[in-house]
């Protein structure tokens, strides 16, 4: 029987069947030895085949169908384990807050590069618009200008004040979408604004550390009354990129990719080489320095210093 995984709690998976019913399934053992380099071989959004266990209302997943795409990250702790956040996504919405908690450009760039690598459309939602002072609004405008110029769709919203929520819903209609970002950026609050009947649990920000408190502990997919599905994901503290060849990272920065053919050397890494079109564009402020800095950190495999306040 076919279904879509709508929730993963580690050992059990909730599967949404074609007839609208849901069934709890576990994995057949062979998936754990298939060499899938991830803590979760089956992800929310996966289309799967399963069979009911004899005499039970639970099932066993025996096949993962081909994925259209997926988005994956590497843990920034010592384990360095990889984790598939979600699969078969039409749009990945990245929720960004300027403060309370702060989202730094390096984090944004890693998320966007990963989405580019796996052919996922990204939209940046600058949330909590109603709460910012003039300095914070200036930072927001600066970031919005950078990513809009590159070609990313950006929207300034407020989940609590219902600012521009209808336009977000319009993008989501009939699609499978995902909300991601740090804990505390308002993912669950935004989902409640979009689909109030879900009534997801939310929590206050820690005033001392300006960090969010985890309210979503497992990724979960919800059906939307206006058509489509939304995947709510746990807050991400850090975003380690997975298996990027340094020479390929240019391709995941659209504004770099457009210019790289103009470099003197075909194998230019855009670091120390002469007559590099990308370095010239940075010097001429045609490419944001924050983006170039993110690129360098990714090429060098720096998983520690990208969480810095660079808004230029």
Backbone torsions as a table, in degrees:
resi	resn	phi	psi	omega
1	UNK	NA	148.2	-178.0
2	UNK	-99.5	154.2	176.0
3	UNK	-167.9	175.6	177.3
4	UNK	-121.7	134.1	179.4
5	UNK	-74.1	121.3	-179.4
6	UNK	-107.8	-13.8	178.3
7	UNK	-155.8	140.3	176.4
8	UNK	-128.1	126.6	178.2
9	UNK	-115.6	20.6	178.1
10	UNK	105.1	-64.1	-178.3
11	UNK	-108.3	-21.1	179.4
12	UNK	-120.7	149.3	-178.7
13	UNK	-128.9	134.5	172.8
14	UNK	-88.8	127.1	-176.4
15	UNK	-116.3	128.0	178.3
16	UNK	-92.3	116.2	-176.4
17	UNK	-85.9	162.4	-178.2
18	UNK	-62.3	-25.2	179.6
19	UNK	-87.2	4.6	178.2
20	UNK	93.0	-9.2	177.6
21	UNK	-79.4	160.4	176.3
22	UNK	-120.4	144.7	179.8
23	UNK	-139.9	140.7	176.6
24	UNK	-83.3	128.2	-178.5
25	UNK	-127.2	155.2	172.2
26	UNK	-118.7	171.3	-178.9
27	UNK	-86.9	143.8	167.6
28	UNK	-72.2	140.6	-171.1
29	UNK	-54.5	-30.6	-173.0
30	UNK	-62.3	-25.1	-179.2
31	UNK	-64.9	-23.2	-177.5
32	UNK	-79.1	-9.2	-178.9
33	UNK	-123.9	22.5	-178.3
34	UNK	-86.4	0.1	179.7
35	UNK	80.3	16.4	175.6
36	UNK	-73.9	118.0	-174.1
37	UNK	-83.6	67.9	-179.3
38	UNK	-153.6	151.9	176.4
39	UNK	-71.2	-17.4	-178.0
40	UNK	-134.9	93.6	-179.9
41	UNK	-61.5	-26.6	174.8
42	UNK	-112.0	131.6	-176.1
43	UNK	-120.2	158.7	173.1
44	UNK	-60.3	132.9	-176.1
45	UNK	101.4	-14.3	178.6
46	UNK	-67.3	137.3	167.8
47	UNK	-88.8	131.9	-173.4
48	UNK	-137.6	163.3	166.7
49	UNK	-109.1	142.7	178.8
50	UNK	-145.3	166.4	174.6
51	UNK	-133.5	145.2	178.6
52	UNK	-69.8	142.7	174.3
53	UNK	-74.2	142.6	-174.4
54	UNK	-59.9	124.1	177.0
55	UNK	74.6	11.3	-177.3
56	UNK	-128.9	166.0	176.5
57	UNK	-96.6	3.3	178.3
58	UNK	-99.4	164.2	-177.1
59	UNK	-128.2	172.8	177.1
60	UNK	-125.4	124.8	177.6
61	UNK	-76.3	123.1	-179.1
62	UNK	-117.4	-3.3	178.1
63	UNK	-157.8	134.6	171.5
64	UNK	-101.4	119.7	-179.9
65	UNK	-74.2	159.2	-176.5
66	UNK	-55.3	135.8	179.0
67	UNK	-87.2	140.0	170.5
68	UNK	-69.1	-41.1	178.4
69	UNK	-168.5	176.8	171.6
70	UNK	-162.8	162.4	176.9
71	UNK	-121.9	132.8	-170.3
72	UNK	-132.3	149.4	175.3
73	UNK	-138.5	163.1	175.9
74	UNK	-107.8	136.2	177.5
75	UNK	-61.7	143.2	178.8
76	UNK	-92.3	3.0	176.3
77	UNK	-84.9	-175.0	-173.3
78	UNK	-65.4	-23.6	-177.0
79	UNK	-68.5	-31.1	-178.9
80	UNK	54.4	27.4	179.2
81	UNK	-73.7	149.9	177.6
82	UNK	-97.6	151.4	-176.0
83	UNK	-142.4	124.4	174.9
84	UNK	-79.1	118.6	-177.2
85	UNK	-73.4	-45.7	179.9
86	UNK	-166.4	163.0	-177.4
87	UNK	-130.1	158.7	175.2
88	UNK	56.9	57.1	-173.9
89	UNK	-104.0	135.3	174.0
90	UNK	-85.7	-43.4	179.1
91	UNK	-138.9	132.6	172.5
92	UNK	-104.1	113.3	176.3
93	UNK	-90.4	123.7	174.4
94	UNK	-101.7	116.1	177.7
95	UNK	-85.3	127.0	-176.4
96	UNK	-122.6	135.6	172.2
97	UNK	-124.6	139.7	-178.0
98	UNK	-73.2	-34.2	179.7
99	UNK	-150.5	156.8	171.0
100	UNK	61.2	57.9	-2.7
101	UNK	-90.2	160.4	176.4
102	UNK	-77.0	141.9	172.0
103	UNK	-113.6	118.6	-175.3
104	UNK	-89.9	151.7	-177.6
105	UNK	-55.1	-35.9	-179.5
106	UNK	-59.9	-37.4	177.6
107	UNK	-68.0	-45.2	178.8
108	UNK	-57.4	-46.1	-175.3
109	UNK	-66.1	-36.1	178.0
110	UNK	-66.9	-41.6	177.8
111	UNK	-63.0	-47.8	-177.4
112	UNK	-64.2	-40.7	179.6
113	UNK	-63.8	-40.2	178.1
114	UNK	-65.2	-41.7	177.4
115	UNK	-62.8	-40.8	177.0
116	UNK	-61.7	-42.4	-177.1
117	UNK	-63.2	-31.7	-177.8
118	UNK	-106.2	16.5	171.7
119	UNK	60.0	48.1	178.2
120	UNK	-115.2	130.0	176.1
121	UNK	-69.7	133.5	179.9
122	UNK	-115.1	144.8	172.8
123	UNK	-130.9	133.8	179.6
124	UNK	-99.2	124.3	177.0
125	UNK	-109.2	112.8	176.2
126	UNK	-86.9	100.8	-173.5
127	UNK	-89.9	167.7	178.2
128	UNK	67.4	32.9	-178.9
129	UNK	-54.3	-33.5	-175.6
130	UNK	-71.7	-13.1	-170.8
131	UNK	-102.3	-1.3	-170.5
132	UNK	-92.2	146.0	172.4
133	UNK	-86.6	-177.9	-174.4
134	UNK	-62.0	-41.7	179.8
135	UNK	-63.1	-41.7	-179.3
136	UNK	-69.3	-37.1	176.1
137	UNK	-64.6	-33.6	177.0
138	UNK	-66.5	-41.6	176.6
139	UNK	-62.9	-42.9	179.0
140	UNK	-60.1	-46.4	-178.9
141	UNK	-61.9	-38.1	179.1
142	UNK	-64.4	-46.2	178.9
143	UNK	-65.0	-44.1	-179.0
144	UNK	-59.8	-39.9	179.8
145	UNK	-64.8	-41.8	-179.8
146	UNK	-59.0	-50.7	-172.3
147	UNK	-80.0	-28.4	174.7
148	UNK	-66.8	-41.8	179.3
149	UNK	-62.0	-34.1	179.0
150	UNK	-69.5	-31.5	-179.5
151	UNK	124.6	2.9	178.2
152	UNK	-81.7	141.8	174.6
153	UNK	-77.1	127.8	-180.0
154	UNK	-124.7	141.5	178.6
155	UNK	-138.4	132.6	174.5
156	UNK	-95.9	121.9	-171.5
157	UNK	-135.6	169.4	167.7
158	UNK	-138.8	115.7	179.7
159	UNK	-68.9	-33.0	-176.5
160	UNK	-80.5	-28.6	-178.7
161	UNK	-104.7	4.9	176.0
162	UNK	61.2	37.4	179.7
163	UNK	-87.8	116.8	175.9
164	UNK	64.9	20.4	-179.0
165	UNK	-69.0	-35.4	-179.7
166	UNK	-61.3	-35.0	178.7
167	UNK	-71.0	-31.4	174.2
168	UNK	-65.8	-45.6	179.2
169	UNK	-59.1	-38.3	-179.5
170	UNK	-62.2	-37.1	178.1
171	UNK	-69.6	-29.5	-174.2
172	UNK	-84.5	-19.9	-171.7
173	UNK	-57.3	124.6	176.5
174	UNK	75.6	7.8	-176.7
175	UNK	-120.0	163.7	170.1
176	UNK	-98.2	114.3	-175.1
177	UNK	-121.8	161.3	-178.3
178	UNK	-132.2	139.4	171.6
179	UNK	-105.9	130.7	178.3
180	UNK	-138.8	165.8	-179.3
181	UNK	148.6	179.5	178.1
182	UNK	-64.3	159.9	169.2
183	UNK	-61.3	134.6	175.6
184	UNK	95.1	-2.0	-179.6
185	UNK	-81.1	-9.6	173.4
186	UNK	105.1	25.7	-178.7
187	UNK	-61.3	-51.9	-177.9
188	UNK	-67.1	-37.6	177.4
189	UNK	-62.0	-40.5	179.4
190	UNK	-67.2	-41.7	178.2
191	UNK	-61.9	-40.0	177.4
192	UNK	-63.6	-35.6	178.3
193	UNK	-69.0	-35.1	-179.1
194	UNK	-77.8	-40.1	-177.5
195	UNK	-136.8	79.8	-173.1
196	UNK	-56.6	-27.7	-177.4
197	UNK	-64.7	-19.6	-179.5
198	UNK	-72.9	-33.5	174.7
199	UNK	48.9	53.3	-179.5
200	UNK	-70.4	149.3	179.9
201	UNK	-70.9	136.9	176.6
202	UNK	-126.6	165.3	-178.7
203	UNK	-142.3	159.2	179.1
204	UNK	-77.0	158.5	174.2
205	UNK	-78.7	143.5	172.7
206	UNK	-70.2	114.4	-178.0
207	UNK	-65.3	-31.8	-176.3
208	UNK	-69.3	-43.7	-173.7
209	UNK	-108.2	-3.0	-178.0
210	UNK	53.6	36.4	178.0
211	UNK	-118.7	151.1	178.4
212	UNK	-77.6	156.5	174.8
213	UNK	-102.6	133.2	-175.9
214	UNK	-63.2	122.4	171.5
215	UNK	-112.4	-26.9	175.3
216	UNK	-101.8	117.0	-177.5
217	UNK	-101.3	-19.8	176.9
218	UNK	-135.5	147.1	173.7
219	UNK	-63.4	141.7	179.6
220	UNK	-148.4	140.0	179.1
221	UNK	-102.7	135.2	179.5
222	UNK	-123.0	142.5	175.9
223	UNK	-80.8	140.3	-178.5
224	UNK	-100.7	139.6	-176.8
225	UNK	-66.4	-24.4	-178.6
226	UNK	-96.4	8.8	176.6
227	UNK	105.2	127.7	179.5
228	UNK	108.3	-175.8	-178.3
229	UNK	-137.0	149.4	175.0
230	UNK	-123.0	134.4	176.0
231	UNK	-105.4	116.8	174.6
232	UNK	-91.6	133.8	-176.3
233	UNK	-122.0	153.5	176.0
234	UNK	-62.1	151.3	177.9
235	UNK	-61.4	141.6	-178.9
236	UNK	-108.0	124.9	177.0
237	UNK	-79.9	-47.3	179.8
238	UNK	-132.3	157.4	-177.1
239	UNK	-128.7	93.1	175.9
240	UNK	-83.9	129.9	-179.7
241	UNK	-79.9	153.1	-171.0
242	UNK	-116.8	124.7	169.0
243	UNK	53.6	41.7	174.0
244	UNK	-90.3	122.8	171.3
245	UNK	-71.9	129.4	-178.2
246	UNK	-50.6	-38.0	-177.3
247	UNK	-70.6	-15.9	-177.4
248	UNK	-96.9	-11.2	-173.0
249	UNK	-62.5	-32.7	176.6
250	UNK	-52.1	-36.3	-175.6
251	UNK	-68.6	-17.7	-177.7
252	UNK	-96.3	3.7	172.8
253	UNK	-115.2	98.8	-171.0
254	UNK	-53.8	-38.3	-178.3
255	UNK	-72.2	-24.8	174.2
256	UNK	-74.7	-44.5	-176.6
257	UNK	-58.0	-37.6	-179.0
258	UNK	-64.5	-27.9	-172.5
259	UNK	-103.2	-16.4	-167.5
260	UNK	-62.4	-26.2	178.9
261	UNK	-69.0	-14.9	-179.9
262	UNK	-88.8	-5.5	176.9
263	UNK	-69.1	151.3	-178.7
264	UNK	-62.4	-39.9	-176.8
265	UNK	-106.5	136.7	179.8
266	UNK	-63.8	-31.3	-178.8
267	UNK	-99.5	26.1	-178.0
268	UNK	-60.6	131.0	177.0
269	UNK	-97.5	-1.6	173.4
270	UNK	65.2	36.9	179.8
271	UNK	-121.8	-65.8	-177.0
272	UNK	-117.1	-2.2	-173.8
273	UNK	-73.8	146.5	176.6
274	UNK	-75.8	158.4	176.5
275	UNK	49.7	51.4	178.4
276	UNK	-95.8	119.5	-176.9
277	UNK	-64.6	-32.7	-178.0
278	UNK	-72.4	-43.7	177.6
279	UNK	-63.7	-38.0	177.8
280	UNK	-63.8	-39.0	179.0
281	UNK	-66.3	-35.4	176.2
282	UNK	-66.1	-45.4	179.9
283	UNK	-62.4	-34.0	179.9
284	UNK	-87.7	6.0	179.9
285	UNK	60.6	27.9	173.8
286	UNK	-87.1	-23.0	171.0
287	UNK	-119.3	132.4	-177.9
288	UNK	-64.7	137.4	178.9
289	UNK	-61.2	-34.4	179.8
290	UNK	-60.8	-37.1	178.8
291	UNK	-69.0	-43.1	178.8
292	UNK	-64.0	-39.9	177.8
293	UNK	-62.0	-41.8	177.0
294	UNK	-62.0	-42.2	178.5
295	UNK	-59.4	-47.5	-179.4
296	UNK	-60.1	-43.7	-179.2
297	UNK	-64.1	-36.8	178.7
298	UNK	-70.5	-40.2	177.6
299	UNK	-63.0	-39.2	-177.6
300	UNK	-82.5	-4.9	-179.9
301	UNK	71.4	26.5	-179.2
302	UNK	-79.3	109.5	-178.3
303	UNK	-101.3	8.8	-173.5
304	UNK	-116.5	-35.0	-166.5
305	UNK	-103.2	10.4	-178.6
306	UNK	-81.2	-12.4	-179.6
307	UNK	-89.7	66.7	179.3
308	UNK	-128.1	159.4	-171.6
309	UNK	-88.9	82.0	177.9
310	UNK	-115.2	110.1	-177.7
311	UNK	-119.0	32.3	-179.8
312	UNK	-131.9	NA	NA
